[in-house]
Amino acid sequence: MSATVTVEEWVARFRAIGLDDAAMEEWHRLFERENPAGHQSFLEWLGLPAERISVIRAKSA
């Protein structure tokens, strides 16, 4: 996969369908619980730095 979508674009799409911060956090928790490797891969695909990925995944555990 190539990084063709920014985090800001992804968040804008979530907001456009009505997700607020709490819903997005729940989405991350579900993703982490059901597919931790896929969650890691997705966050890397978005181009996030390793430190930010670690924070997101820790909050999602």
C-alpha positions as CSV (number, residue, x, y, z in Angstrom):
1,M,0.0,0.0,0.0
2,S,1.2,3.5,-0.6
3,A,0.4,6.4,1.7
4,T,-2.1,8.3,-0.4
5,V,-4.5,9.3,2.4
6,T,-3.5,11.7,5.2
7,V,-4.6,11.4,8.8
8,E,-6.5,14.6,8.4
9,E,-8.4,13.3,5.4
10,W,-9.2,10.1,7.2
11,V,-10.5,12.0,10.3
12,A,-12.5,14.3,8.0
13,R,-14.2,11.2,6.5
14,F,-15.0,9.9,10.0
15,R,-16.5,13.3,11.0
16,A,-18.5,13.4,7.8
17,I,-20.3,10.2,8.8
18,G,-20.9,11.5,12.3
19,L,-18.1,10.1,14.3
20,D,-16.9,12.2,17.2
21,D,-13.7,11.8,19.2
22,A,-15.2,9.1,21.5
23,A,-16.5,7.1,18.5
24,M,-13.1,7.3,16.8
25,E,-11.4,6.1,20.0
26,E,-13.8,3.2,20.2
27,W,-13.0,2.4,16.5
28,H,-9.3,2.2,17.4
29,R,-10.0,0.0,20.4
30,L,-12.1,-2.4,18.3
31,F,-9.4,-2.5,15.6
32,E,-6.7,-3.1,18.1
33,R,-8.6,-5.9,19.9
34,E,-9.7,-7.7,16.7
35,N,-6.6,-7.3,14.5
36,P,-3.6,-5.8,16.3
37,A,-1.3,-6.4,13.3
38,G,-3.8,-4.9,10.9
39,H,-4.1,-1.9,13.2
40,Q,-0.4,-1.4,13.2
41,S,-0.2,-1.8,9.5
42,F,-3.0,0.7,8.9
43,L,-1.4,3.4,11.2
44,E,1.9,2.9,9.3
45,W,0.1,3.2,6.0
46,L,-1.2,6.6,7.2
47,G,2.4,7.6,7.6
48,L,2.3,8.1,11.3
49,P,5.6,8.2,13.1
50,A,6.4,5.2,15.4
51,E,6.0,7.3,18.6
52,R,2.5,8.4,17.6
53,I,1.5,4.8,16.6
54,S,2.7,3.6,20.0
55,V,0.6,6.2,21.8
56,I,-2.5,5.4,19.8
57,R,-2.1,1.6,20.3
58,A,-1.4,2.0,24.0
59,K,-4.6,4.1,24.4
60,S,-6.5,1.4,22.4
61,A,-5.5,-1.5,24.5
